[in-house]
Amino acid sequence: MKKILLVCIMIMSMLASACGNVEMTSNPNTSSEPKPETDESIIPKNTTEYCTVERINLDSETEKYFYGTWKVEKLLGFANSWNDASEYPTGQKFIGDEIIIKKDFFSSKGLKNYKKYQYELKNPLYEITATCYNSLSFYRLYKIDIPDLNENDVVKAVGISDPSTELRIPAGLSFLVVNNDRLILLSEATIFELKKLLIK
């Protein structure tokens, strides 16, 4: 129940961030009401101050890096809002497992110890759901400390959806692409470093 609640809170947080940039329009039935003034000082001058939260297709550079067979290398930590150490105290049930990410195929069946992660999709939908332009903006949105994340690193959250329903994989499984040279598995409130395998 706590896991479901956390996922709902994270989704609501992302939606609230996305709605924060929507401009209010006046209702014709209440046109006599004064229009609130916009405080220009709260609007970021450039994208480095925040995260953009919108669903977009993978760009070619991210796509090229993202596709491959990945091995779970090590546990990196937990979200500060909810520590899942009772389930993954050392990541021992994930370390060494593999995930396949291809343009026309996705499989998380290599995460052998968890039935809820047993997905295999043909022609999956990959989308960038948020882009954070530095470590501070990433932390503000996700409340997760990624070790070795530099101040100006760009982090893209990538979600995977079933093409037949266009619904996200419901098990709380997603990915964080850092500068298109580092991939992190986000399993609900826990993060793991992934290493790309060279398949001959």
Short mmCIF file of the C-alpha atoms (twelve columns), coordinates in Angstrom:
data_MODEL
# 
_entry.id   MODEL 
# 
loop_
_atom_site.group_PDB 
_atom_site.id 
_atom_site.type_symbol 
_atom_site.label_atom_id 
_atom_site.label_alt_id 
_atom_site.label_comp_id 
_atom_site.label_asym_id 
_atom_site.label_seq_id 
_atom_site.Cartn_x 
_atom_site.Cartn_y 
_atom_site.Cartn_z 
_atom_site.pdbx_PDB_model_num 
ATOM 1   C CA . MET A 1   0.000   0.000   0.000   1 
ATOM 2   C CA . LYS A 2   2.877   2.382   0.844   1 
ATOM 3   C CA . LYS A 3   4.477   1.691   -2.552  1 
ATOM 4   C CA . ILE A 4   1.238   2.540   -4.394  1 
ATOM 5   C CA . LEU A 5   0.841   5.713   -2.318  1 
ATOM 6   C CA . LEU A 6   4.406   6.818   -3.126  1 
ATOM 7   C CA . VAL A 7   3.914   6.241   -6.854  1 
ATOM 8   C CA . CYS A 8   0.661   8.264   -6.726  1 
ATOM 9   C CA . ILE A 9   2.407   11.108  -4.865  1 
ATOM 10  C CA . MET A 10  5.259   11.176  -7.429  1 
ATOM 11  C CA . ILE A 11  2.774   11.273  -10.333 1 
ATOM 12  C CA . MET A 12  0.761   14.054  -8.652  1 
ATOM 13  C CA . SER A 13  3.991   15.988  -8.075  1 
ATOM 14  C CA . MET A 14  4.952   15.710  -11.743 1 
ATOM 15  C CA . LEU A 15  1.431   16.747  -12.851 1 
ATOM 16  C CA . ALA A 16  1.462   19.707  -10.457 1 
ATOM 17  C CA . SER A 17  4.806   20.821  -11.878 1 
ATOM 18  C CA . ALA A 18  3.466   20.525  -15.422 1 
ATOM 19  C CA . CYS A 19  0.318   22.475  -14.582 1 
ATOM 20  C CA . GLY A 20  2.307   25.253  -12.954 1 
ATOM 21  C CA . ASN A 21  3.158   26.736  -16.352 1 
ATOM 22  C CA . VAL A 22  -0.448  26.860  -17.669 1 
ATOM 23  C CA . GLU A 23  -1.700  30.380  -18.275 1 
ATOM 24  C CA . MET A 24  -5.071  31.230  -16.718 1 
ATOM 25  C CA . THR A 25  -7.747  32.628  -19.045 1 
ATOM 26  C CA . SER A 26  -10.694 34.690  -17.935 1 
ATOM 27  C CA . ASN A 27  -14.185 33.276  -17.966 1 
ATOM 28  C CA . PRO A 28  -16.532 35.320  -20.173 1 
ATOM 29  C CA . ASN A 29  -19.243 35.077  -17.480 1 
ATOM 30  C CA . THR A 30  -16.952 36.743  -14.929 1 
ATOM 31  C CA . SER A 31  -15.264 39.318  -17.176 1 
ATOM 32  C CA . SER A 32  -15.973 42.086  -14.651 1 
ATOM 33  C CA . GLU A 33  -13.529 40.476  -12.196 1 
ATOM 34  C CA . PRO A 34  -10.044 41.996  -12.212 1 
ATOM 35  C CA . LYS A 35  -7.423  39.891  -13.978 1 
ATOM 36  C CA . PRO A 36  -4.633  38.798  -11.610 1 
ATOM 37  C CA . GLU A 37  -1.228  40.219  -12.443 1 
ATOM 38  C CA . THR A 38  1.523   37.802  -13.425 1 
ATOM 39  C CA . ASP A 39  4.572   37.880  -11.192 1 
ATOM 40  C CA . GLU A 40  7.366   37.803  -13.766 1 
ATOM 41  C CA . SER A 41  9.948   37.098  -11.069 1 
ATOM 42  C CA . ILE A 42  8.653   33.544  -10.502 1 
ATOM 43  C CA . ILE A 43  8.961   32.547  -14.179 1 
ATOM 44  C CA . PRO A 44  12.358  30.917  -14.786 1 
ATOM 45  C CA . LYS A 45  14.525  32.855  -17.239 1 
ATOM 46  C CA . ASN A 46  16.041  29.656  -18.642 1 
ATOM 47  C CA . THR A 47  15.491  25.922  -18.517 1 
ATOM 48  C CA . THR A 48  18.477  25.258  -16.246 1 
ATOM 49  C CA . GLU A 49  16.390  26.305  -13.241 1 
ATOM 50  C CA . TYR A 50  13.739  23.576  -13.451 1 
ATOM 51  C CA . CYS A 51  12.588  20.316  -15.021 1 
ATOM 52  C CA . THR A 52  10.301  20.120  -18.018 1 
ATOM 53  C CA . VAL A 53  7.579   17.573  -17.359 1 
ATOM 54  C CA . GLU A 54  6.058   16.452  -20.631 1 
ATOM 55  C CA . ARG A 55  5.790   13.210  -22.552 1 
ATOM 56  C CA . ILE A 56  7.915   13.321  -25.698 1 
ATOM 57  C CA . ASN A 57  9.519   10.751  -27.977 1 
ATOM 58  C CA . LEU A 58  13.132  9.776   -27.449 1 
ATOM 59  C CA . ASP A 59  15.546  12.008  -29.328 1 
ATOM 60  C CA . SER A 60  18.023  10.215  -31.618 1 
ATOM 61  C CA . GLU A 61  20.998  10.632  -29.267 1 
ATOM 62  C CA . THR A 62  19.112  9.217   -26.270 1 
ATOM 63  C CA . GLU A 63  17.657  6.438   -28.402 1 
ATOM 64  C CA . LYS A 64  21.099  5.374   -29.625 1 
ATOM 65  C CA . TYR A 65  22.471  5.196   -26.081 1 
ATOM 66  C CA . PHE A 66  19.359  3.684   -24.454 1 
ATOM 67  C CA . TYR A 67  18.972  0.606   -26.659 1 
ATOM 68  C CA . GLY A 68  20.948  -2.454  -25.616 1 
ATOM 69  C CA . THR A 69  21.197  -5.248  -23.070 1 
ATOM 70  C CA . TRP A 70  21.812  -3.915  -19.590 1 
ATOM 71  C CA . LYS A 71  23.067  -5.601  -16.435 1 
ATOM 72  C CA . VAL A 72  22.188  -4.363  -12.934 1 
ATOM 73  C CA . GLU A 73  25.606  -3.499  -11.541 1 
ATOM 74  C CA . LYS A 74  25.043  -1.985  -8.096  1 
ATOM 75  C CA . LEU A 75  22.579  -0.437  -5.669  1 
ATOM 76  C CA . LEU A 76  22.879  3.373   -5.611  1 
ATOM 77  C CA . GLY A 77  20.364  4.325   -2.936  1 
ATOM 78  C CA . PHE A 78  16.789  5.216   -2.073  1 
ATOM 79  C CA . ALA A 79  14.401  8.117   -2.485  1 
ATOM 80  C CA . ASN A 80  14.572  10.391  0.562   1 
ATOM 81  C CA . SER A 81  10.784  10.401  0.836   1 
ATOM 82  C CA . TRP A 82  10.622  6.647   1.313   1 
ATOM 83  C CA . ASN A 83  13.441  4.236   2.100   1 
ATOM 84  C CA . ASP A 84  12.842  0.789   0.682   1 
ATOM 85  C CA . ALA A 85  15.758  -0.806  2.556   1 
ATOM 86  C CA . SER A 86  13.508  -3.488  4.012   1 
ATOM 87  C CA . GLU A 87  12.977  -4.886  0.514   1 
ATOM 88  C CA . TYR A 88  16.337  -4.098  -1.071  1 
ATOM 89  C CA . PRO A 89  18.844  -3.774  1.812   1 
ATOM 90  C CA . THR A 90  21.854  -4.384  -0.442  1 
ATOM 91  C CA . GLY A 91  20.186  -4.855  -3.811  1 
ATOM 92  C CA . GLN A 92  21.047  -8.517  -3.681  1 
ATOM 93  C CA . LYS A 93  17.887  -9.570  -5.537  1 
ATOM 94  C CA . PHE A 94  18.637  -7.270  -8.494  1 
ATOM 95  C CA . ILE A 95  22.424  -7.306  -8.823  1 
ATOM 96  C CA . GLY A 96  23.552  -9.286  -11.872 1 
ATOM 97  C CA . ASP A 97  20.100  -9.424  -13.474 1 
ATOM 98  C CA . GLU A 98  19.567  -8.176  -17.037 1 
ATOM 99  C CA . ILE A 99  17.108  -6.009  -18.954 1 
ATOM 100 C CA . ILE A 100 16.775  -5.917  -22.757 1 
ATOM 101 C CA . ILE A 101 15.844  -2.569  -24.336 1 
ATOM 102 C CA . LYS A 102 15.483  -2.526  -28.123 1 
ATOM 103 C CA . LYS A 103 13.491  -0.340  -30.472 1 
ATOM 104 C CA . ASP A 104 11.084  -3.180  -31.251 1 
ATOM 105 C CA . PHE A 105 11.388  -5.252  -28.050 1 
ATOM 106 C CA . PHE A 106 11.577  -4.770  -24.286 1 
ATOM 107 C CA . SER A 107 12.089  -7.457  -21.654 1 
ATOM 108 C CA . SER A 108 12.444  -7.152  -17.906 1 
ATOM 109 C CA . LYS A 109 12.065  -10.901 -17.431 1 
ATOM 110 C CA . GLY A 110 15.746  -10.950 -16.511 1 
ATOM 111 C CA . LEU A 111 14.744  -9.434  -13.143 1 
ATOM 112 C CA . LYS A 112 14.178  -12.999 -12.015 1 
ATOM 113 C CA . ASN A 113 13.339  -12.517 -8.341  1 
ATOM 114 C CA . TYR A 114 10.276  -10.328 -8.825  1 
ATOM 115 C CA . LYS A 115 7.120   -11.626 -10.505 1 
ATOM 116 C CA . LYS A 116 5.687   -8.119  -10.871 1 
ATOM 117 C CA . TYR A 117 8.583   -7.120  -13.153 1 
ATOM 118 C CA . GLN A 118 8.063   -9.903  -15.678 1 
ATOM 119 C CA . TYR A 119 7.313   -7.838  -18.801 1 
ATOM 120 C CA . GLU A 120 7.974   -8.618  -22.424 1 
ATOM 121 C CA . LEU A 121 6.688   -6.163  -25.026 1 
ATOM 122 C CA . LYS A 122 6.898   -6.062  -28.813 1 
ATOM 123 C CA . ASN A 123 7.163   -2.554  -30.258 1 
ATOM 124 C CA . PRO A 124 7.084   -0.834  -26.831 1 
ATOM 125 C CA . LEU A 125 6.447   2.883   -26.524 1 
ATOM 126 C CA . TYR A 126 9.428   4.699   -25.012 1 
ATOM 127 C CA . GLU A 127 8.867   8.272   -23.865 1 
ATOM 128 C CA . ILE A 128 10.858  10.898  -22.045 1 
ATOM 129 C CA . THR A 129 8.497   11.934  -19.241 1 
ATOM 130 C CA . ALA A 130 10.685  14.612  -17.645 1 
ATOM 131 C CA . THR A 131 13.990  16.363  -18.342 1 
ATOM 132 C CA . CYS A 132 15.950  17.981  -15.519 1 
ATOM 133 C CA . TYR A 133 18.735  20.332  -16.504 1 
ATOM 134 C CA . ASN A 134 20.888  20.057  -13.382 1 
ATOM 135 C CA . SER A 135 21.248  18.051  -10.185 1 
ATOM 136 C CA . LEU A 136 19.306  20.541  -8.057  1 
ATOM 137 C CA . SER A 137 16.260  20.593  -10.320 1 
ATOM 138 C CA . PHE A 138 16.342  16.781  -10.466 1 
ATOM 139 C CA . TYR A 139 16.398  16.530  -6.685  1 
ATOM 140 C CA . ARG A 140 13.537  19.010  -6.322  1 
ATOM 141 C CA . LEU A 141 11.324  16.854  -8.546  1 
ATOM 142 C CA . TYR A 142 12.332  13.322  -7.516  1 
ATOM 143 C CA . LYS A 143 13.778  13.699  -3.982  1 
ATOM 144 C CA . ILE A 144 16.504  11.205  -4.922  1 
ATOM 145 C CA . ASP A 145 20.249  11.688  -4.463  1 
ATOM 146 C CA . ILE A 146 22.130  10.051  -7.340  1 
ATOM 147 C CA . PRO A 147 25.752  9.444   -6.313  1 
ATOM 148 C CA . ASP A 148 28.323  11.169  -8.532  1 
ATOM 149 C CA . LEU A 149 25.679  13.362  -10.193 1 
ATOM 150 C CA . ASN A 150 27.435  16.579  -11.219 1 
ATOM 151 C CA . GLU A 151 25.833  19.990  -10.872 1 
ATOM 152 C CA . ASN A 152 25.145  20.475  -14.603 1 
ATOM 153 C CA . ASP A 153 24.231  16.896  -15.551 1 
ATOM 154 C CA . VAL A 154 21.053  16.538  -17.622 1 
ATOM 155 C CA . VAL A 155 18.756  13.749  -16.433 1 
ATOM 156 C CA . LYS A 156 15.948  12.379  -18.622 1 
ATOM 157 C CA . ALA A 157 13.299  10.120  -17.097 1 
ATOM 158 C CA . VAL A 158 12.197  7.441   -19.565 1 
ATOM 159 C CA . GLY A 159 8.980   5.487   -19.181 1 
ATOM 160 C CA . ILE A 160 7.837   2.397   -21.081 1 
ATOM 161 C CA . SER A 161 4.268   1.741   -22.194 1 
ATOM 162 C CA . ASP A 162 2.415   -1.228  -23.616 1 
ATOM 163 C CA . PRO A 163 1.666   -0.384  -27.294 1 
ATOM 164 C CA . SER A 164 -1.746  -2.078  -27.211 1 
ATOM 165 C CA . THR A 165 -3.068  -0.010  -24.274 1 
ATOM 166 C CA . GLU A 166 -0.595  2.922   -24.268 1 
ATOM 167 C CA . LEU A 167 -0.493  2.492   -20.483 1 
ATOM 168 C CA . ARG A 168 2.785   2.669   -18.590 1 
ATOM 169 C CA . ILE A 169 4.200   -0.515  -17.126 1 
ATOM 170 C CA . PRO A 170 2.406   -0.463  -13.767 1 
ATOM 171 C CA . ALA A 171 5.109   -2.032  -11.599 1 
ATOM 172 C CA . GLY A 172 6.940   1.235   -10.889 1 
ATOM 173 C CA . LEU A 173 9.784   0.446   -13.262 1 
ATOM 174 C CA . SER A 174 11.425  3.306   -15.190 1 
ATOM 175 C CA . PHE A 175 14.831  4.622   -16.205 1 
ATOM 176 C CA . LEU A 176 16.979  7.714   -15.751 1 
ATOM 177 C CA . VAL A 177 19.362  8.619   -18.583 1 
ATOM 178 C CA . VAL A 178 22.186  10.901  -17.416 1 
ATOM 179 C CA . ASN A 179 23.909  12.889  -20.213 1 
ATOM 180 C CA . ASN A 180 23.275  9.971   -22.589 1 
ATOM 181 C CA . ASP A 181 26.238  8.169   -21.023 1 
ATOM 182 C CA . ARG A 182 24.788  6.669   -17.842 1 
ATOM 183 C CA . LEU A 183 21.633  4.611   -17.263 1 
ATOM 184 C CA . ILE A 184 19.926  4.176   -13.910 1 
ATOM 185 C CA . LEU A 185 17.057  1.817   -13.117 1 
ATOM 186 C CA . LEU A 186 14.373  3.377   -10.926 1 
ATOM 187 C CA . SER A 187 12.417  0.631   -9.181  1 
ATOM 188 C CA . GLU A 188 9.751   2.464   -7.191  1 
ATOM 189 C CA . ALA A 189 11.885  4.197   -4.505  1 
ATOM 190 C CA . THR A 190 15.186  2.440   -5.222  1 
ATOM 191 C CA . ILE A 191 17.877  3.235   -7.810  1 
ATOM 192 C CA . PHE A 192 20.399  0.903   -9.415  1 
ATOM 193 C CA . GLU A 193 23.343  1.560   -11.746 1 
ATOM 194 C CA . LEU A 194 23.120  -0.320  -15.056 1 
ATOM 195 C CA . LYS A 195 26.011  -1.372  -17.263 1 
ATOM 196 C CA . LYS A 196 25.600  -1.953  -20.995 1 
ATOM 197 C CA . LEU A 197 26.701  -5.393  -22.132 1 
ATOM 198 C CA . LEU A 198 28.573  -5.818  -25.385 1 
ATOM 199 C CA . ILE A 199 26.642  -8.511  -27.241 1 
ATOM 200 C CA . LYS A 200 28.567  -10.158 -30.072 1 
# 
